[in-house]
Every structure is written in C-alpha cells, then in structure tokens.
Amino acid sequence: MANSAASDTDVLISEVGPRDGLQSVKATMPTADKFRWIDALAAAGVREIEVASFVPARLLPQMADAAEVVAYAARIPGVTVMALVPNLRGAEAALRAGVHKLTMPVSASRAHSLANVRKTPEDMVDTVRAIAALRDDIAPGVKLEAGISTAFGCTLQGLVPEDEVIRLAVMCVEAGADESGLSDTVGHANPAQVRRLFRRLRGEIGSKAGAAHMHNTRGLGLANCLAAWDEGVRTFDSSLGGLGGCPYAPGASGNVVTEDLVFMFEAMGVRTGIDLEKIIAARQPLAAGLPGEPLYGMTPDAGLPLGFVQAR
C-alpha cells in the first residue's frame, strides 16, 4: 500500500504501538491485554497495525507471543496485520503466523545497523532479497516494506549522507521490496530535510515510496509529518500515547502520537477514517495493560474543540 489509503480516506495511519511502542518499554504487556488494545484500535477505525516483531524472546521478551498476536489480529476484518522481521528466520515465522505485510529495518547508518541487527546495510539488502524470494515462494500475497532507518541522522554515527539513504532505498526496491519508506528513528529530522529527502525518494522510486515514520524526540514529529504530506506521502506511522523508540539507539524517544496526528489531519479536512473519540478511548486498554507507563499526547489532554466535526 505504497502511499495509498482506502478509498474512503485520504491518508493511511499505520499504528505501530503494539510493536514499536511495546518493545521500547521495560514491562511486558500480557497477551490478553494486547488483544483488547488491538480490538480497541480496530474499533476506532485503524486499518493497519504493526502488532509484533519476530525476534528471539531472550532479546525482546515483550514479543515472545508474536505468533499468537498475529493470529488473533489476522481474524479482524479489514485490518492489515504487519510485523517487523530483521532476518530470514523471523520472516518465515511471521509468514507462517499469517501476517499480511512484513516490515524490515534497513539502517542507513552503518553504526546503527551493526548495533541493531549486527549486519551492514549492504548485508541487509541481501536479506531483503532473500525474504522477498521466501515470500514469493510461500505467501506471494504478502507485502514487503523495507523502511530506511536513521534516514535523517543517528545518535551513534551522527550525520547520515542523504545520497546513502536514497541509494539504499533504491537497492531495497530492486531487491524485491514492494515499497521503501523513511524513518526518523532517533528524532533528528526537520521539515526542510523531510521535504528534500521524500522529494528525492519519490523521484527515484515513484509509487514505491512508502511511509513516513517520524519520532517526536525534539517536538517536530507533527511538523515533519506535515512536510511529508506536502511532498505527496499518504501513509504515516504513529503510536498510541506516543510510545516507542529504539532499544539500540540511545536517546530515541517516542513516536508521533496517533491521537494528535489524527486530529491534525482531520482538522485540515484530510480524512483518516479514524474516529477521534474512539482512538482516545483506546488509551484505556493500553494503560490497563501497562500500569504506570507514561502516555503522551496533547489532544487527549486538551479534548476536542467545541463544535469540532471530523472530515467525512
């Protein structure tokens, strides 16, 4: 679904909290609470959810129930179920579990790539090729996205050359990825940079340019999403309550808050297909499953403006 949304929406909001959010907190949410949270997201109108990552449980115990969560979510009508996979073994497990879409992290920062997956960026392109071949063999209907991590900078390496970001995205698509998006893994991006990189990305790979995955580390998450929207991006990752980060990128704090992102677009008259009151209510099962975990968001605290009507 490269830069596209359902016919009754203008943008696709892809909820990554059950994966990106949960793997970044110390506590492990019980499986039954994950089910209730995913149900609440779907009831609010969320149509794409990254529900798990397929990695060894000893590394991320929060994801030990990945196959069970995928199987549960895949039964919900109208929801595209995604999972992150760092390697061929994880991809096979995710495909066997019934995912609709695989996401792969391919870091443009060599230092981050080695810390995160113990492979160079070029090695990860080879992994994209292997996973695409496996997908074609056992589940040809499943989509594969190669997200370019640390596309806007890295806490370990510092500056990441823009030419390298675009080169990697092109290589991933040539290796078999259906789309390649850009991720501000550590919250270094600014709107001018976002416009420049997404313009270049779309110029190189056209409709295969994928999601904007922004973090709010320095308060620019929504501004960067708006900059990506200006450049034609129509798929945006976000996390309920702003949960998220990266265990292998020091200082990388939470994702763009889903509730705030939905409000921004709806206030602009851009249809998300997500009911604001219901998405705010979806914080309740999240809070119940992670007692004491801080949740963020300006819209849930302030409430909806008097007379506010969602775009239809």
FENCOR-V906631 format. One line per field, one symbol per residue. burial: 1 if it has 9 or more other ideal C-beta (glycine too) atoms within 8 Angstrom, else 0. A space follows every 10 residues. Layout:
# FENCOR-V906631
burial=???
This chain:
# FENCOR-V906631
burial=1110100011 1111111111 1111100010 1011111111 1101111111 1111100001 0110111011 1111010011 1111110101 1111101111 1111111111 1111111010 1011111111 1111100000 0111111111 1111111001 0101110111 1110111011 1111111111 1011111111 1101100111 1111111001 1111111110 1111111111 1111110010 0101111111 1111110001 1111010111 1110111111 0010101011 0000000000 10
